[in-house]
Amino acid sequence: MHRDTPHMTDPDLSLAPPRTVSIVIATAGRAVSLDRTLLSLRQLRHPLFEAIVVLGPSPDDSKEIVARHGDFVRLAMIDRLNLSAARNIGLSMARGDIVAFIDDDAIPEPDWLDLLLTGYKDPNVAQVGGFIRDNRGVDFQAKYLVVDRFGDSVDYEGPPQDLGDDLFLALTGTNFSARRKRLLEIGGFDEEYAYFLDETDVTVRLHDRGWGSAIVPEAEIHHKYEASHMRTATRVPRTMYPTARSKAYFCCVHGGRRRPLYNVMAYLADFVRKERAWKNDLFRYGHADQATIERLIEEVEQGVRDGVRDAFYHHGPQGLLADGAADSAGDSAEFLPFPLPLSAQDRLRLCFLSQDYPPVGSGGIGQWTREMAIGLAARGHEVTVICRSETDYPYIDFIEGVWVHRIVVGPADPAEAEREDVPLALLNYSASVAAEIERIQARRQFQVVCGPIFDLEPLAALRCLDIPTVVSLQTTYKLALPHKPDWLSNDWYRKSHVDKVIAKEKELLETAPFILANTSGLVSDLETSYAVSLKPDRVMIVPHGIKDLARGVEPMAAKPGVVKLLFVGRLELRKGADLLLNALPSLLRDHPQLEVDIVGDDSLVIDGETLRQRYEARWRDARVDTERVAFHGAVSRADLLRHYASCDIFVAPSRYESFGLIYVEAMIFAKPVIGLAVGGVVDVVAQGVNGFLLERDDPALLSEAIGRLVKDPAARMQMGRAGRDLYEQKFNIEKMVDGTVNCFIKVACAR
């Protein structure tokens, strides 16, 4: 922590250490980011804070967003776009010892408030801030900011040493806190600052009264730079008037106390010249058109003129709290503690690994990880997911209550690569994941790491980190191998990649201290395939669960008398797409009411052509009515749900599934399901109850099962209802979260 504490003019050493905090968010027209910021407050660890939102003119549903977060968020309205006025309203409502201001496009780290409060151990300190991460969440936007009496700032990497009466340790508005008593003593925020330098003005006025500032580096905020009425998402200004006006006003009020007036005017003239040059650069580089540039320059000039005028017209801060009497405003209001779902002591701090994580990637592991992460976060647990970045840079998001770290892959230690004898690409990724965990562990304090056995994601975490690590089980390389012709036909790839992964999978199954499985069928298959013993003291079984996907989904328009068959999955051999495509000619011939929707990536090439190309050619020769078969390819999640809602029968004859989320997804929509009796499918589909299980991969058997349901609408209805009941009893998201919490508590306590 670094402090700037000038000599006290009126020391009050009787101040008790602060305990309660009022978080004030001034917002206007940013409903989406406001929702995210309010959601992020649920994962703060400090138990004694209240949340106040001051909402300015907003064309969106910001008011409804606040209401969605409950009546424990206190809301006030303001009819103008003036940040200082909005903050004064929040300050007048606040009842905490400390008032912390955060932007509506910012996300605090879980320990933000706890660390901010450590800065107030010195009673001479009136305001405390922390470091700010930029919109990617890895690099810093600001560390130690030093500002002068003209409002010019310099960002220091380390604690500045040259502070004094003309250079101040400044705080930025998105990570700014102060003692409520001290803010009220100076009249709060000067409402002449509609935007820009408002908190800097507070810093200077507190300094001039003898109060100090402090920076606690670890008290971090992530700032997302969302678009606003002031700037675009790329930080190009929409208007310059408020900024220029605040700049001129600040220079005259604070710079004029130390320098002659002609110096101040010369500085402002130079400021206008620089702004003209910068605006012309915006035009030169294509960020704005000429008319916009001319308007922005006019706004700079008018803003400076008005700021100078007002500085000489007024004789002190303006606004709601300027007379110092507003501490009585709302005296009847009490501190309203924010109801955290779980206290810091009762929550789990978890890290999930998944190369895919929606909306980037839509694989089964990624979908399961997302459902698990969101479900656990909704309960109040702290959840982080580490996944692969789809760009060439790493970045961090906070999505639906979950910290999502998207990393880029770096090289593993060569010695480790030689020792592990696994494909370098997989080891590099696993090592990069472990490095990210290590980077953030001091902050996130993970109690459990959980990663999939597929592609050996948790390997480096198991080897290098002193954190209990759970290996979650899915379809492994060895179980997938018989259905991967591209693996089987490429001897070099088989030996250099697949066989090495299979050997390491066996090692992990033998040695991992904690294993999480979704079905007993998968555990049994792995024991047989790898010749290992997976005993109950290491293996925890929690069936997958999914939220109710059917709510609000509108089915597509249906044709009278048509029976819709739906297949979902990649068109590859493991997914059994060839079985269905082989069965379709007879099905279409025998059932004229049947129409087929095939949803999933159909671009995979097998022996020089895709399965779709192969079977379309065969169907043309056999005169199959292909007008009744629609290949949709990969579709959006929303469209996939509409396909589930619109079908009458769901089929997925996969040759192996460790669980098979797609069957449960169809059951949510009360559809009968058909699959093979393999892996975890037998734990999801009950023969003759909610669908049919085929004993072998035979197109004739598949055709027979589908035909029975096409002809029997009563059976379709009965099996669909049974599937929906089974989902509600066994596979809903709450059941999965309950089981996982119990397992992870045991893992965390076993350390």
C-alpha positions in Angstrom: 0.0 0.0 0.0 1.2 3.5 -0.8 0.0 6.6 1.0 0.0 10.3 0.4 -0.7 11.8 3.8 0.0 15.5 4.2 0.1 17.3 7.5 -3.3 17.2 9.2 -5.1 20.5 9.6 -7.8 19.0 11.9 -6.7 15.5 13.0 -9.5 13.3 14.4 -7.6 10.3 15.6 -10.8 9.0 17.4 -12.1 7.6 14.1 -13.0 3.9 14.6 -11.8 1.5 11.9 -14.5 1.5 9.2 -16.5 -1.7 8.8 -19.5 -0.9 6.5 -19.4 0.2 2.9 -21.9 1.8 0.6 -21.3 0.9 -3.1 -22.6 3.6 -5.4 -23.1 3.0 -9.1 -24.1 6.0 -11.3 -25.5 4.7 -14.5 -27.4 5.8 -17.7 -28.3 3.7 -20.7 -26.0 0.7 -20.0 -28.5 -2.0 -19.0 -26.4 -5.0 -20.1 -23.2 -3.9 -18.3 -25.1 -2.7 -15.3 -26.7 -6.2 -14.9 -23.2 -7.7 -15.0 -21.8 -5.2 -12.5 -24.7 -5.8 -10.1 -24.3 -9.6 -10.5 -20.6 -9.3 -9.7 -21.4 -7.8 -6.3 -22.8 -11.3 -5.2 -19.3 -12.7 -5.2 -17.7 -10.0 -2.9 -16.4 -11.5 0.3 -16.8 -8.6 2.6 -20.2 -9.1 4.4 -21.1 -5.6 5.3 -21.9 -3.5 2.2 -25.0 -2.0 0.7 -25.6 -1.2 -3.0 -27.1 2.1 -4.3 -27.8 2.7 -8.0 -28.5 6.2 -9.3 -30.1 6.0 -12.7 -29.9 8.8 -15.2 -31.9 9.2 -18.5 -32.0 5.7 -20.0 -33.7 4.6 -23.2 -33.2 0.9 -22.3 -34.5 -1.4 -19.5 -32.0 -0.3 -16.8 -34.8 0.3 -14.3 -36.1 -3.3 -14.8 -32.5 -4.6 -14.5 -32.2 -3.0 -11.0 -35.6 -4.4 -10.0 -34.5 -7.9 -11.1 -31.7 -7.7 -8.5 -34.2 -7.2 -5.7 -35.3 -4.5 -3.3 -31.9 -4.8 -1.5 -30.5 -2.6 -4.2 -31.6 1.0 -3.4 -32.5 3.0 -6.5 -32.6 6.7 -7.0 -33.4 8.6 -10.2 -31.8 11.7 -11.8 -33.2 13.5 -14.8 -29.9 14.8 -16.2 -26.5 13.4 -17.3 -24.3 14.8 -14.6 -22.0 12.2 -12.9 -21.2 14.4 -9.9 -24.8 15.1 -9.3 -25.6 11.4 -9.5 -22.8 10.6 -7.1 -24.0 13.2 -4.7 -27.4 11.6 -4.6 -25.8 8.2 -3.9 -23.6 9.8 -1.2 -26.7 11.4 0.4 -28.4 8.0 0.5 -25.3 6.1 1.8 -25.1 4.9 5.4 -21.8 3.0 5.3 -18.6 4.2 7.0 -17.0 4.2 3.5 -18.6 5.1 0.2 -17.1 3.2 -2.8 -17.8 4.3 -6.3 -17.6 1.9 -9.2 -18.6 2.4 -12.8 -21.5 0.5 -14.4 -19.0 -1.2 -16.8 -16.6 -2.5 -14.1 -16.3 -5.7 -12.2 -14.6 -6.0 -8.8 -12.4 -8.9 -7.7 -14.0 -10.9 -4.9 -11.6 -9.4 -2.3 -11.9 -5.8 -3.5 -13.7 -4.4 -0.5 -11.7 -6.3 2.1 -8.5 -4.9 0.6 -9.8 -1.4 0.2 -10.7 -1.3 3.9 -7.1 -2.1 4.9 -6.1 1.3 3.4 -8.1 3.0 6.2 -6.1 1.7 9.1 -4.4 5.1 9.1 -7.0 7.6 10.4 -5.4 10.3 8.4 -6.3 8.6 5.1 -9.6 9.9 3.7 -9.7 8.1 0.4 -8.5 4.8 -0.9 -8.3 3.3 -4.4 -6.7 0.3 -6.1 -5.2 -0.9 -9.4 -7.5 -1.1 -12.5 -7.3 -3.8 -15.1 -8.1 -2.8 -18.7 -11.0 -4.2 -20.8 -9.1 -7.5 -21.5 -8.5 -8.0 -17.8 -4.8 -8.9 -18.0 -2.9 -5.7 -18.3 -3.4 -2.6 -16.2 -5.3 0.5 -17.2 -3.9 2.4 -14.2 -1.7 1.7 -11.2 -0.3 4.7 -9.3 -1.8 7.8 -10.9 -0.2 11.2 -10.0 -2.1 14.4 -10.9 -1.1 18.1 -10.8 -3.3 21.2 -10.3 -4.0 21.4 -14.0 -5.5 17.9 -14.0 -2.7 16.4 -16.0 -1.8 12.9 -14.8 1.0 10.4 -15.1 0.7 6.7 -14.4 3.6 5.2 -12.4 4.5 1.6 -12.4 5.7 1.8 -8.8 4.9 4.0 -5.8 5.7 7.7 -6.7 8.1 9.5 -4.5 7.8 13.2 -5.6 4.4 14.1 -4.1 3.6 17.4 -2.5 1.2 20.3 -2.6 1.2 20.4 -6.4 1.4 16.6 -7.1 -1.2 14.3 -5.7 -1.8 10.6 -5.5 -5.0 10.5 -7.5 -7.8 7.9 -7.7 -9.9 7.1 -10.7 -13.7 7.1 -10.6 -14.2 3.4 -11.3 -12.1 2.4 -8.2 -12.6 5.3 -5.8 -13.6 5.1 -2.2 -13.7 7.7 0.7 -14.8 8.1 4.2 -18.4 9.3 4.1 -17.8 11.8 6.8 -14.9 13.4 5.0 -16.8 13.6 1.7 -19.7 15.3 3.4 -17.4 17.8 5.2 -16.1 19.1 1.9 -19.6 19.3 0.3 -19.4 16.1 -1.7 -18.8 16.3 -5.5 -18.8 19.6 -7.2 -21.6 19.4 -9.7 -19.9 21.7 -12.1 -18.0 18.6 -13.2 -20.7 16.8 -15.2 -18.1 14.4 -16.4 -14.3 14.1 -16.0 -12.0 15.2 -13.1 -14.9 15.0 -10.6 -13.0 12.6 -8.3 -9.7 14.4 -8.9 -11.3 17.6 -7.7 -12.4 15.7 -4.5 -8.8 14.5 -4.1 -7.4 18.0 -4.3 -9.9 19.4 -1.9 -9.3 16.7 0.6 -5.6 17.2 0.3 -5.9 20.9 0.8 -7.7 20.2 4.1 -4.9 17.9 5.2 -6.3 14.5 4.5 -4.4 11.8 2.8 -4.9 9.2 0.0 -3.8 5.6 -0.3 -3.5 3.0 -3.1 -3.9 -0.6 -2.2 -2.6 -2.3 -5.4 -4.4 -5.6 -4.8 -7.8 -4.0 -4.5 -8.5 -4.5 -8.2 -11.3 -3.6 -10.6 -11.7 -4.8 -14.1 -12.9 -1.9 -16.4 -14.7 -3.0 -19.6 -14.8 0.4 -21.4 -18.4 0.0 -22.6 -19.9 2.6 -25.0 -21.8 5.5 -23.5 -23.2 8.9 -24.3 -19.6 10.1 -24.0 -17.7 7.6 -26.1 -18.0 4.7 -28.5 -16.9 1.2 -27.7 -13.6 1.9 -29.3 -13.2 5.0 -27.0 -13.8 7.6 -29.8 -15.5 10.6 -28.2 -19.1 11.3 -29.0 -18.9 14.7 -27.4 -16.1 16.8 -26.0 -18.1 19.6 -24.3 -18.3 18.1 -20.7 -14.7 17.1 -20.7 -13.3 20.4 -22.0 -15.6 22.3 -19.6 -14.4 20.3 -16.6 -10.8 20.7 -17.6 -11.0 24.5 -17.9 -13.0 24.7 -14.6 -10.5 22.5 -12.8 -7.4 24.5 -14.0 -8.9 27.8 -12.9 -10.1 26.6 -9.5 -7.0 24.6 -8.5 -4.2 25.8 -10.9 -5.1 29.4 -10.3 -4.2 29.1 -6.6 -0.6 28.4 -7.4 0.1 30.2 -10.6 -0.7 33.6 -12.1 -3.8 33.7 -14.3 -1.9 34.3 -17.5 -0.2 30.9 -17.0 -3.5 29.2 -16.6 -4.9 30.9 -19.8 -1.7 29.9 -21.7 -2.1 26.3 -20.6 -5.7 26.2 -21.7 -4.8 27.7 -25.1 -2.2 25.0 -25.5 -4.8 22.4 -24.4 -7.2 23.6 -27.2 -4.4 23.4 -29.8 -3.6 19.8 -28.8 -7.2 18.8 -28.8 -7.6 20.2 -32.4 -4.6 18.1 -33.5 -5.9 15.0 -31.8 -9.3 15.4 -33.4 -7.8 15.9 -36.8 -5.8 12.6 -36.2 -9.2 10.9 -35.7 -10.2 12.0 -39.1 -6.9 11.1 -40.7 -7.1 7.6 -39.4 -10.7 7.1 -40.4 -12.2 7.1 -36.9 -14.6 10.0 -37.6 -15.9 12.0 -40.5 -15.0 15.7 -41.1 -18.4 17.0 -39.8 -17.9 15.1 -36.6 -14.4 16.5 -36.2 -15.5 20.0 -36.7 -18.3 19.6 -34.1 -15.9 18.1 -31.6 -13.5 20.9 -32.0 -16.3 23.5 -31.5 -17.3 21.7 -28.4 -13.8 21.8 -27.0 -13.6 25.6 -27.6 -17.1 26.2 -26.1 -16.4 24.0 -23.2 -13.2 25.8 -22.3 -14.9 29.2 -22.5 -17.8 28.0 -20.2 -15.5 26.3 -17.8 -13.4 29.5 -17.3 -16.5 31.6 -16.9 -18.0 29.3 -14.2 -14.8 29.1 -12.3 -14.9 32.9 -11.7 -18.6 33.0 -11.3 -18.8 30.5 -8.4 -17.0 30.7 -5.2 -17.0 27.1 -4.2 -18.4 23.6 -5.0 -22.0 23.6 -6.4 -24.8 21.1 -6.0 -26.8 19.0 -3.6 -24.2 18.7 -0.8 -22.4 22.0 -1.3 -23.8 23.6 1.8 -22.7 20.7 4.0 -26.1 20.1 5.3 -27.1 17.1 3.3 -25.9 14.6 5.9 -29.4 14.9 7.3 -30.9 13.9 3.9 -32.7 10.6 4.5 -31.6 10.3 8.1 -34.4 7.8 8.7 -32.9 5.4 6.2 -30.9 2.5 7.7 -27.9 0.7 6.3 -29.3 -2.0 4.1 -26.8 -5.0 3.9 -26.5 -6.7 0.6 -27.7 -10.3 1.1 -24.8 -12.5 -0.1 -26.0 -15.9 -1.2 -23.2 -17.5 0.8 -20.7 -16.0 3.2 -17.1 -16.1 2.3 -16.5 -18.8 4.8 -19.3 -21.0 3.4 -18.6 -20.8 -0.3 -16.4 -22.9 -2.4 -13.7 -21.4 -4.6 -13.5 -23.5 -7.7 -11.6 -23.5 -11.0 -13.0 -25.5 -14.0 -10.9 -26.3 -17.1 -12.5 -26.6 -20.5 -10.9 -25.7 -23.8 -14.3 -24.8 -25.2 -16.7 -22.5 -23.2 -19.8 -21.1 -24.8 -20.4 -18.8 -26.6 -16.9 -19.8 -28.0 -17.3 -23.4 -29.0 -20.3 -25.7 -28.3 -18.8 -29.1 -27.5 -20.3 -31.3 -24.9 -17.5 -30.7 -22.3 -17.9 -26.9 -22.7 -21.7 -27.1 -22.4 -21.5 -29.2 -19.3 -18.8 -26.9 -17.8 -21.0 -23.9 -18.5 -24.1 -25.4 -16.8 -22.1 -26.5 -13.8 -20.3 -23.2 -13.5 -23.4 -21.1 -13.7 -25.3 -23.3 -11.4 -22.6 -23.2 -8.7 -22.2 -19.4 -9.1 -25.9 -18.9 -8.7 -25.6 -20.7 -5.3 -23.0 -18.1 -4.2 -19.8 -20.1 -4.9 -16.8 -18.4 -6.5 -16.3 -20.0 -9.9 -13.6 -19.4 -12.5 -13.3 -21.2 -15.8 -10.0 -21.4 -17.8 -10.5 -22.0 -21.5 -8.8 -21.3 -24.8 -8.9 -17.9 -26.4 -10.3 -17.7 -29.9 -8.0 -14.7 -30.5 -4.2 -14.2 -30.4 -4.4 -12.5 -27.0 -5.7 -13.6 -23.6 -8.7 -11.9 -22.0 -11.0 -12.2 -19.0 -14.8 -11.9 -18.9 -17.4 -12.1 -16.2 -20.3 -14.0 -17.7 -23.5 -15.0 -15.9 -21.7 -14.8 -12.5 -18.6 -16.8 -13.7 -15.1 -15.5 -14.2 -14.0 -16.7 -17.6 -10.2 -16.6 -18.4 -9.5 -17.2 -22.1 -5.8 -18.0 -22.4 -3.3 -18.2 -25.3 -1.0 -21.2 -25.4 2.7 -20.8 -24.4 5.5 -23.4 -24.5 5.8 -25.9 -21.7 9.1 -26.6 -19.9 11.2 -28.8 -22.3 12.2 -31.0 -19.4 8.6 -31.5 -18.5 7.8 -32.4 -22.1 10.5 -35.0 -22.1 9.4 -36.4 -18.7 5.7 -36.7 -19.6 6.0 -38.1 -23.1 2.7 -36.7 -24.4 2.0 -34.7 -27.5 3.6 -31.3 -27.2 0.5 -29.4 -28.2 -1.6 -31.0 -25.4 1.2 -30.5 -22.8 1.7 -26.8 -23.9 -2.0 -26.2 -23.3 -2.1 -28.0 -20.0 1.0 -26.1 -18.8 -0.5 -22.8 -19.9 -3.6 -23.6 -17.9 -1.5 -24.4 -14.8 0.4 -21.2 -15.3 -2.8 -19.1 -15.3 -4.0 -20.9 -12.2 -0.7 -20.1 -10.5 -0.9 -16.4 -11.7 -4.3 -15.8 -10.0 -4.1 -18.3 -7.1 -3.1 -15.6 -4.6 -6.2 -13.7 -5.5 -8.8 -16.4 -6.2 -7.6 -18.9 -3.5 -8.9 -22.0 -5.3 -9.8 -24.9 -3.1 -10.6 -27.3 -6.0 -9.5 -27.5 -9.6 -11.6 -29.7 -12.0 -10.6 -30.6 -15.5 -11.6 -33.2 -18.2 -9.5 -36.2 -18.9 -10.0 -35.6 -22.6 -6.9 -34.0 -24.1 -5.3 -34.3 -20.7 -6.2 -30.8 -19.6 -5.6 -31.2 -15.9 -2.2 -33.0 -16.3 0.0 -30.0 -15.4 -2.2 -29.0 -12.6 -1.9 -32.4 -11.1 1.8 -32.4 -11.4 2.7 -28.8 -10.5 0.1 -27.3 -8.2 -0.6 -27.8 -4.6 -4.4 -27.6 -5.1 -6.7 -30.6 -5.0 -7.5 -31.5 -8.6 -10.4 -33.5 -9.8 -10.3 -35.4 -13.1 -13.7 -35.4 -14.7 -14.5 -38.4 -17.0 -15.9 -38.1 -20.5 -15.3 -40.2 -23.7 -11.6 -40.9 -23.8 -9.3 -41.4 -26.7 -9.4 -45.2 -26.3 -13.2 -45.4 -26.2 -13.4 -43.1 -29.2 -10.6 -44.8 -31.2 -12.7 -47.6 -32.8 -15.0 -45.0 -34.3 -12.3 -42.6 -35.6 -11.3 -43.8 -39.1 -8.9 -40.9 -39.5 -7.0 -42.0 -36.4 -7.0 -45.7 -37.5 -5.8 -45.0 -41.0 -3.0 -42.6 -40.1 -0.2 -44.8 -38.5 2.1 -41.8 -37.8 -0.6 -39.9 -36.0 -1.8 -43.0 -34.2 1.7 -43.6 -32.7 2.8 -40.1 -32.1 -0.4 -38.7 -30.7 -3.3 -41.1 -30.0 -1.3 -43.9 -28.4 0.6 -41.5 -26.2 -2.6 -39.9 -25.0 -4.1 -43.3 -24.3 -1.1 -44.3 -22.2 -1.3 -41.1 -20.2 -5.1 -41.5 -19.8 -4.4 -44.9 -18.2 -1.8 -43.3 -15.9 -4.3 -40.6 -14.8 -7.0 -43.1 -14.2 -4.6 -45.1 -12.0 -3.2 -42.2 -10.0 -5.6 -39.3 -9.9 -6.7 -38.8 -6.3 -10.1 -37.6 -7.2 -12.3 -38.6 -10.2 -15.7 -37.3 -11.1 -17.9 -39.4 -13.3 -21.4 -38.9 -14.7 -22.6 -42.5 -14.9 -21.7 -45.8 -13.5 -21.7 -47.2 -17.0 -18.8 -45.0 -18.1 -16.8 -46.1 -15.0 -17.4 -49.7 -15.8 -16.4 -49.2 -19.5 -13.2 -47.4 -18.5 -12.2 -50.1 -16.0 -12.6 -52.7 -18.7 -11.0 -50.8 -21.5 -7.9 -49.6 -19.5 -7.6 -52.6 -17.1 -7.8 -50.3 -14.1 -9.6 -50.3 -10.8 -11.7 -47.2 -10.1 -12.7 -47.7 -6.5 -15.4 -45.7 -4.7 -12.9 -44.0 -2.4 -11.6 -42.1 -5.5 -14.6 -42.0 -7.8 -17.6 -39.7 -7.3 -20.6 -40.1 -9.5 -22.9 -37.2 -10.2 -25.3 -37.4 -13.2 -25.3 -34.4 -15.5 -28.0 -31.9 -15.1 -29.4 -29.2 -17.4 -31.6 -26.2 -16.8 -35.1 -26.3 -18.2 -34.4 -25.4 -21.8 -38.0 -25.6 -22.9 -39.1 -22.4 -21.3 -40.0 -19.7 -23.8 -39.0 -21.8 -26.8 -41.5 -21.5 -29.7 -41.6 -24.5 -32.0 -41.4 -24.1 -35.8 -44.6 -24.1 -37.8 -45.8 -27.7 -38.2 -47.4 -29.3 -41.3 -50.6 -31.2 -40.6 -50.1 -35.0 -40.5 -46.3 -34.8 -40.6 -44.1 -36.7 -38.1 -40.7 -35.0 -37.6 -37.6 -37.0 -36.8 -34.6 -35.1 -35.4 -30.9 -36.1 -35.4 -28.4 -33.9 -33.5 -24.7 -34.4 -33.7 -21.6 -34.2 -35.9 -21.9 -36.3 -39.1 -19.2 -38.8 -38.1 -19.1 -42.5 -37.4 -18.8 -42.2 -33.6 -22.1 -40.3 -33.6 -23.7 -43.0 -35.7 -24.8 -40.7 -38.4 -24.1 -43.4 -41.0 -26.5 -45.7 -39.3 -29.3 -43.2 -39.6 -28.4 -42.3 -43.2 -28.4 -46.0 -44.1 -31.9 -46.5 -42.5 -33.5 -43.5 -44.1 -34.4 -44.9 -47.6 -36.6 -47.6 -46.1 -38.1 -45.3 -43.5 -39.0 -42.7 -46.1 -40.5 -45.4 -48.4 -42.6 -47.0 -45.6 -43.7 -43.8 -43.9 -44.8 -41.1 -46.2 -45.7 -38.8 -43.3 -42.0 -38.8 -42.1 -39.8 -35.8 -42.5 -36.2 -35.7 -41.2 -34.1 -32.8 -39.8 -30.4 -33.4 -39.5 -28.6 -30.8 -37.3 -24.9 -30.7 -36.8 -21.6 -30.1 -38.5 -21.7 -32.0 -41.8 -18.3 -30.9 -43.1 -16.1 -33.7 -41.7 -14.3 -35.6 -44.5 -14.1 -39.4 -44.3 -12.2 -41.2 -47.1 -12.3 -38.1 -49.4 -15.9 -37.1 -48.9 -18.4 -36.1 -46.2 -21.1 -38.5 -45.1 -23.7 -36.2 -46.4 -22.1 -36.2 -49.9 -21.7 -40.0 -49.8 -25.3 -40.7 -48.9 -26.9 -38.0 -51.1 -25.1 -39.7 -54.1 -26.5 -43.1 -53.0 -30.0 -41.7 -52.5 -30.0 -40.2 -56.0 -29.2 -43.6 -57.5 -31.9 -45.2 -55.4 -34.5 -42.5 -56.1 -35.0 -41.7 -52.4 -37.3 -38.7 -51.7 -34.6 -36.4 -50.5 -37.0 -33.5 -50.4 -38.1 -34.8 -47.0 -34.6 -34.7 -45.5 -33.1 -31.4 -44.5 -29.4 -31.0 -43.6 -29.1 -27.9 -41.5 -25.4 -28.1 -40.6 -24.3 -26.4 -37.4 -27.0 -24.1 -36.0 -27.2 -21.5 -33.3 -28.2 -22.6 -29.8 -31.5 -20.8 -30.2 -32.3 -22.6 -33.4 -31.3 -26.0 -31.9 -33.8 -25.5 -29.1 -36.5 -24.8 -31.7 -35.6 -28.0 -33.5 -36.0 -29.9 -30.2 -39.4 -28.3 -29.6 -40.6 -29.0 -33.2 -39.7 -32.7 -33.5 -41.8 -35.7 -32.7 -39.0 -38.3 -32.3 -35.3 -37.8 -31.3 -32.6 -40.1 -32.5 -28.9 -40.2 -31.8 -27.4 -43.7 -32.5 -24.0 -42.8 -31.2 -21.5 -45.7 -31.0 -20.2 -44.2 -27.7 -21.4 -41.5 -25.3 -19.9 -41.1 -21.9 -23.3 -39.6 -20.9 -25.2 -38.0 -23.8 -26.5 -34.6 -22.9 -28.4 -34.5 -26.2 -30.8 -37.2 -24.9 -31.6 -35.2 -21.8 -32.1 -32.1 -23.9 -34.7 -33.9 -26.0 -36.3 -35.3 -22.9 -36.7 -31.7 -21.5 -39.0 -31.1 -24.5 -40.9 -34.3 -23.7 -39.7 -36.2 -26.8 -39.1 -40.0 -27.0 -35.5 -40.8 -27.6 -33.6 -43.6 -29.5 -30.0 -44.5 -28.9 -27.6 -47.4 -28.6 -27.1 -49.3 -25.3 -23.5 -48.0 -24.8 -21.6 -46.0 -22.2 -23.7 -43.6 -20.1 -26.6 -43.8 -22.5 -28.0 -46.7 -20.5 -28.2 -44.5 -17.5 -30.3 -41.9 -19.4 -32.6 -44.0 -21.6 -34.8 -46.6 -20.0 -35.8 -49.2 -22.6 -39.5 -49.0 -23.4 -40.1 -46.2 -20.9 -38.8 -43.0 -22.3 -37.5 -44.4 -25.6 -35.7 -47.4 -27.1 -32.1 -48.7 -26.7 -30.6 -50.7 -29.5 -28.3 -53.6 -28.6 -26.0 -53.1 -31.6 -25.3 -50.7 -34.4 -27.6 -52.1 -36.9 -29.5 -49.9 -39.4 -32.4 -52.4 -39.6 -32.9 -52.3 -35.8 -32.7 -48.5 -35.9 -35.3 -48.4 -38.7 -37.6 -50.7 -36.8 -37.5 -48.6 -33.6 -38.1 -45.4 -35.5 -40.9 -46.9 -37.5 -42.7 -48.1 -34.3 -42.8 -44.6 -33.0 -43.8 -43.0 -36.3 -46.9 -45.3 -36.4 -47.9 -44.9 -32.7 -48.6 -41.3 -31.6 -49.9 -42.5 -28.2 -46.5 -44.2 -27.5 -44.7 -41.1 -28.6 -46.8 -39.0 -26.1 -46.4 -41.5 -23.3 -42.6 -41.9 -23.7 -42.2 -38.2 -24.1 -43.9 -37.5 -20.8 -41.9 -40.3 -19.1 -38.7 -38.6 -20.3 -39.8 -35.2 -19.0 -40.5 -36.8 -15.6 -37.1 -38.5 -15.6 -35.4 -35.2 -16.3 -37.2 -33.5 -13.5 -36.4 -36.3 -11.0 -32.8 -37.0 -11.9 -31.2 -34.8 -14.5 -32.2 -31.2 -13.6 -29.5 -28.6 -12.9 -30.3 -28.4 -9.1 -29.7 -32.1 -8.6 -26.3 -31.9 -10.4 -25.2 -28.8 -8.4 -26.3 -30.5 -5.1 -24.3 -33.6 -5.9 -21.2 -31.6 -7.1 -21.2 -29.3 -4.1 -21.2 -32.4 -1.8 -18.3 -34.0 -3.7 -16.2 -30.8 -3.9 -16.6 -30.2 -0.1 -15.1 -33.6 0.5 -12.3 -32.9 -1.9 -11.5 -29.5 -0.3 -11.6 -31.0 3.2 -9.3 -33.9 2.2 -6.4 -31.5 1.7 
